[in-house]
Amino acid sequence: MKTPLSQADFRSLLDFERARALRAGRPLSVLVFDVEQSPSGKGGGAAVVRAAAERLRSTDGIGWLGRKQLAIALPDTGEDEAERLGAEL
């Protein structure tokens, strides 16, 4: 299971993946969830984090955009596939 990256690390990952997608002409989707996450990892947000992290491919990234915004970077993933994953989570 992947551990969510910090906000700074996730933004760096997004910059890298965006540049790679533009060079290769491939899609990049990003899902953003508003979650309640306590520092101890308990609460409703923890379940979303676990569910998301367990479903990710090795090429996907998960991280925080802010205190309550969890994001998932989905390289080589089109809009339809990203919508399906977002609905499942």
C-alpha positions in Angstrom: 0.0 0.0 0.0 1.3 3.4 -0.9 1.7 6.2 1.7 0.4 9.6 0.6 3.2 12.1 -0.2 3.5 15.5 1.5 2.0 18.5 -0.3 5.5 19.6 -1.6 6.5 16.1 -2.8 3.1 15.5 -4.5 3.3 18.9 -6.4 6.8 17.9 -7.6 5.4 14.6 -8.8 2.6 16.3 -10.6 5.0 18.7 -12.3 7.1 15.7 -13.4 4.1 13.7 -14.6 2.6 16.6 -16.5 5.8 17.3 -18.4 6.2 13.6 -19.2 2.6 13.4 -20.4 3.0 16.5 -22.6 6.2 15.1 -24.1 4.7 11.7 -24.8 1.3 12.9 -25.9 -0.3 10.7 -23.3 -3.2 11.5 -20.9 -2.7 12.4 -17.2 -5.7 12.5 -14.9 -5.8 13.8 -11.4 -8.5 13.0 -8.9 -9.0 15.3 -5.9 -11.0 14.4 -2.8 -12.0 16.5 0.1 -11.4 14.4 3.2 -11.3 14.8 7.0 -7.9 13.4 8.0 -6.7 13.6 11.6 -3.0 13.6 12.4 -3.4 10.1 14.0 -4.8 8.7 10.7 -8.2 8.0 12.2 -11.6 9.2 11.1 -13.4 9.2 7.7 -10.5 10.4 5.8 -8.3 7.4 6.8 -10.7 5.0 5.1 -10.5 7.0 1.8 -6.7 7.1 2.0 -6.5 3.3 2.6 -9.1 2.5 -0.2 -7.3 4.7 -2.7 -3.8 3.5 -1.8 -4.8 -0.1 -2.1 -6.2 0.3 -5.6 -3.3 2.3 -7.1 -1.0 1.0 -9.9 2.7 1.2 -9.4 2.8 4.2 -11.8 0.1 6.2 -9.9 0.9 8.7 -7.1 -1.1 9.7 -4.1 -0.5 12.8 -1.9 -1.9 15.7 -0.1 -2.7 19.0 -1.8 -3.7 20.6 1.5 -4.8 19.6 4.9 -8.1 18.2 3.6 -7.4 17.6 0.0 -6.1 14.2 -1.1 -5.1 13.8 -4.7 -4.3 10.9 -7.0 -2.1 11.3 -10.1 -3.1 8.8 -12.8 -0.5 8.7 -15.6 -1.7 7.2 -18.9 -5.3 7.4 -17.7 -8.1 9.0 -19.7 -11.1 10.8 -18.4 -13.5 7.8 -18.5 -11.2 5.5 -16.5 -10.4 8.2 -14.0 -14.2 8.9 -13.5 -14.8 5.2 -12.9 -12.1 5.0 -10.3 -13.2 8.2 -8.6 -16.8 6.9 -8.4 -15.6 3.6 -6.9 -13.6 5.4 -4.2 
